[in-house]
Amino acid sequence: MKIIAVIPARYASTRFPAKLMQDLGGKTVILRTYEAAIATQLFDDVFVVTDSDLIFNEITLNGGKAIMSIKEHESGSDRIAEAVQNMDVDVVINVQGDEPFINKEPLEKVIEVFKNDTDKKVDLASLMFEIKDKTEIENPNNVKVIVDQQDFALYFSRSVIPYPREENAGVRYMKHIGIYAFRKEALMDFYTLPMLSLEASEKLEQLRYLEYGKRIRMVETSHASIGIDTPEDLEKARKLV
């Protein structure tokens, strides 16, 4: 089974423009993320795919592998699909470009899903962890996921799901972490299928997979990711390097 990591890296960002090229302890955020992905030693190859000459050069001039996007894309999945469509790979891991402190253990868990999936019932695997703070649960920037008894995703939402009509029902609220592992076939299907109403409403690309009947196996982790979404996040990150 050939497994690669692809890091989609847009230069523009709504909340924090050019965040991937910010200095983080003497290296840019995107270079640290790329090096961290390689350091896990989980992948047969690691690529950055970008729409930016600056990011492309940052990776390649430091000895890394980068791919320029040919088209404009609505989502990270689309950008990755374009990059890997002619590659001979089985599983593609989407690593977020703004997460330079990659933890090996949760990545191992999503890869293990496919190694154990001999019947090929899983199209994607992703991560979730429990949140208990009411403010965190109600924050629309935190995407929540609910799963069935086999941990297949039933739905993702920015809203509180499930709605706590009965507050003592023993419900756990799970936050989705945006690391995905795709079978290549599922990723290429996504690339050719149009956006439907649920994805358009919530602005969550994972809903396109569910709307078209793809199966997403969720894996619980205790490792909350450390992403850099704001200048304040960057300042916190600088204290960790």
N, C-alpha and C positions, 0 to 999 in steps of 0.2 A: 504494500500500500504506500503510494507516494503522497507525502503530506507537505504542503508548503504554507508559509505565512505571507499574507499580503497586507501591507499597511496603506490604506487610502489616506492621502494627505492633500487636502485643499489648502491653498494659501489664504483665501478669504475665509473669515469666520464671523458670523453675525455678532456674537457676544465679545469676541476678543480677536480682532483682525491680526494676521501674521503671527499668531501665537506659536506655531510650530517652529518659527525661526528665532524665537526669543532665546536669550542666553540662559543656560541652566548649568551653573558651575563650570563654565569654560567650554561647553558644547551646546549646540542647539537642542531644543526639545525633541525634534524629529530624529536627529542623529542618535541621541540617547535612547529613544524608543527602538530604533532599528538595531542598535548594538545590544540592547536588552533582549530583544527577540532572538537574536543569534545566540546569545549567551545561554539561553535555556537548553540548547542542543536538542530540541524536540523536532526540528524541521529539516527536511531535505534541502530547502532553499528558502530565502527570505527576500522579498521585494518591497520597495516603496512604489506606489503608483500615484502620480500627481498631475495636476494641471499647471504646475508652476516651474518655470526654468530655475528659479532660485532654489527650490527644494530639490529638484532633479540634480542640480550641480552640487548641492550640499552633500548629497548621498554619494554620488559617483566620484567626486573629487576626494572623498574620504575612503575610497575603496569599496563602496557598497554597490548594490544593484538597484536601479530605479527604472521605471517605465513611465513615459509620458502618455497621458490620456489623449486620445485623438478627438473624442467628443466631449461635449458638456454633459454632465450627469446629474440626475435628481437625487441619487442616493449612493452610499458607499458600495452597496451590492452591485449596482450598475457599473461603477468604476472598476471594481474588481473583476466582474464578469468580462468586460472588454479586455482587460489585461491578460486573463488566463484562458481565453476561449481557444487558443491554438496550442496550449501547453498540455503535455501528457501527465496529468495529475489526477489523483483520486479524491483527495480531501483538501479543501482550502480553508485556512483559518484567517479570519478578519481580525487583525490586531489594531486597536485604536491608536492613531498617531499621536494623540495628546496624553498617552499614558506611559511615561518613561520608566515607571517603577513596576515593570511587569513581574508578576509572581508566577513561578513555574507550575506550582501545584494545580491551580484551576485550569490552566491550559492542558496539563496532562489529563485532567478529568474529562474534558470535552473530546480529546483525541481518543481516550479509552472507550467512549461511547461507540465510536465507529469500529474500533478493533473488536468489540464484543458483539457488534450488530451483524451477525453472519447472515441473517435473513434479509438484510437491507430494508428494514422497516423505518429507519430513521433518515430523514432528508437533511435536517439541520440539528445541531446541538448548540446550546447556549447556557448562560450562567444566571443564577439568582441567589439573593441572600435575604434573610429575614430582617425586616425593619419593624420597630415597635413604637417609635416616637410618633405621636399623632400629627405633629407638624410635617414630619418626613412623609408620612403616609398620604397626607392631603396635598403635598406639593406636586403640582402638575409637571414639574421638571423631572420628577422621579417616576419612571415608567414601572407600573406594577404588572405582574403576571399571575394568572391562576392556572393550575395544572390538574390533570386527572390522576387516577390512582397509580398510573405508570410514569408519572412525571412528564407526560406530553402536554404541551401548552394548549390551553383552551382559548385564552384571550389575553391580549396586552392592552393596557389603557393608561392614559395620564390621569384618569379619574380614580377614585377609590373603588377598587374591586377586590372582593365582593362588597356590596353596600352593607354596612353593619346594622341592619334592621333589628337583629337580635345580637346584642353586644357580647353575650356570654356563650356564643356558639362554638368557641374554640378555634376560630379562624386565625390563620397566620397570614400576615401581609408580606409578600415577597417582591423585592425590587429587582428589576431586570438589569443585568450588567451586559453592555453591548459588545461582548466578544462572541463571535459566531464561528462555528465550524460548519462548512457546507460540503455535501457531496457535490462534485462538479456538475452533475446532471441537474440538480435542483437549482444551482446558481445560474446555469444557462437558461433554464426554463424561466426563472425570474426575469432575466434580461429581455426575453421576448414577449412577456405577458404585460398587458396594460394595467396601470393602476386602477383599482376599484374604489368604491365609496368609503369603506372603512379606513383604508390607508390614507385616502385624501382627507378624511375628517380628522383623524388623530395625528396625522403626519408621522406615522410609524411604519417603516418599510417592512417590518416583520409581519405585519398584518396581511401584506400581499401574499406571502407564503401560505398563511392560514386560509385566506379567502379562496385560494386555488387548491386547497386540500393537501398541502405539504405538511409533514409531521415534524414538529420541533421538540426534541427531547431536552428538557431543562435539567440542569445539574446544580444542586445546592452547594454553595461554598460559604466559608466564613471569611474569605478574603475580600473585603470591600476594595474596589479599584480606586486608585488615586489619579484622577484626571485633572487636566489643566484647562478649565473652561473660562476662567476670569483672571485678571491681573492679580487678584488676591490669592488665587490658587497657585500662581507662579511664585509668589513670595513665600508661601508655605513650602513649596517644593524645593526652593533654594536652600531651605534649612535642612533638607534631607540628603543633600549631596555633599 
